[in-house]
Amino acid sequence: KAGVTQTPRYLIKTRGQQVTLSCSPISGHRSVSWYQQTPGQGLQFLFEYFSETQRNKGNFPGRFSGRQFSNSRSEMNVSTLELGDSALYLCASSLVMGRSYEQYFGPGTRLTVT
Amino acid sequence: AQKITQTQPGMFVQEKEAVTLDCTYDTSDPSYGLFWYKQPSSGEMIFLIYQGSYDQQNATEGRYSLNFQKARKSANLVISASQLGDSAMYFCAMREGMDSNYQLIWGAGTKLIIKP
């Protein structure tokens, strides 16, 4: 079974631009979560989607948005990029069944804003 | 206030020795889950082990075990017989509640280096 895939793996953008990152979950997984990882702030939850609905959102400005499609693939968008948005963006999918709600992560997209 | 605390920023351990990585948590929710993830230098987050707040026994997964001390709010990861491939960042994370709003709260991580 294929794992979580994220595209692109690396991205360089300029301040003020916008960016869209893509995540394809494991087949059959309907929940997709996004996290931002930076050296200073560590791992922070961005949002979670389930069946095309945003169920939970972290404490990030409105410049960060996302969506989920009917095939469970998800995209996140960051508008008006700032230097502080440089980070590793991780996507995770889960089956949302059973006790553990185990999340499987993709390799991440490393975004550099110059 | 920090909800997940990992007090060891870095550790050096001799190969084949056992390792204990510390994690303490803070929650008032009676239902919660605790996770450990490994992140190699490649960046991908790898699930290691899970412990539910109502689980009576400590979780084990191969060489990984979780020393769960509920009264102390402690969930330490124990790696038996460490290997060179265990060198990575290790993160403790918590999920609060059992409803559908699911998010993980993460610790700052511990960088583990296994020496040959």
Boltz contact constraints between the chains, C-beta under 6 A:
constraints:
  - contact:
      token1: [A, 42]
      token2: [B, 106]
      max_distance: 6.0
  - contact:
      token1: [A, 42]
      token2: [B, 108]
      max_distance: 6.0
  - contact:
      token1: [A, 43]
      token2: [B, 106]
      max_distance: 6.0
  - contact:
      token1: [A, 45]
      token2: [B, 103]
      max_distance: 6.0
  - contact:
      token1: [A, 48]
      token2: [B, 102]
      max_distance: 6.0
  - contact:
      token1: [A, 55]
      token2: [B, 101]
      max_distance: 6.0
  - contact:
      token1: [A, 56]
      token2: [B, 101]
      max_distance: 6.0
  - contact:
      token1: [A, 56]
      token2: [B, 103]
      max_distance: 6.0
  - contact:
      token1: [A, 88]
      token2: [B, 43]
      max_distance: 6.0
  - contact:
      token1: [A, 99]
      token2: [B, 52]
      max_distance: 6.0
  - contact:
      token1: [A, 100]
      token2: [B, 50]
      max_distance: 6.0
  - contact:
      token1: [A, 101]
      token2: [B, 102]
      max_distance: 6.0
  - contact:
      token1: [A, 102]
      token2: [B, 47]
      max_distance: 6.0
  - contact:
      token1: [A, 105]
      token2: [B, 44]
      max_distance: 6.0
  - contact:
      token1: [A, 105]
      token2: [B, 45]
      max_distance: 6.0
  - contact:
      token1: [A, 107]
      token2: [B, 43]
      max_distance: 6.0
  - contact:
      token1: [A, 107]
      token2: [B, 44]
      max_distance: 6.0
  - contact:
      token1: [A, 108]
      token2: [B, 43]
      max_distance: 6.0
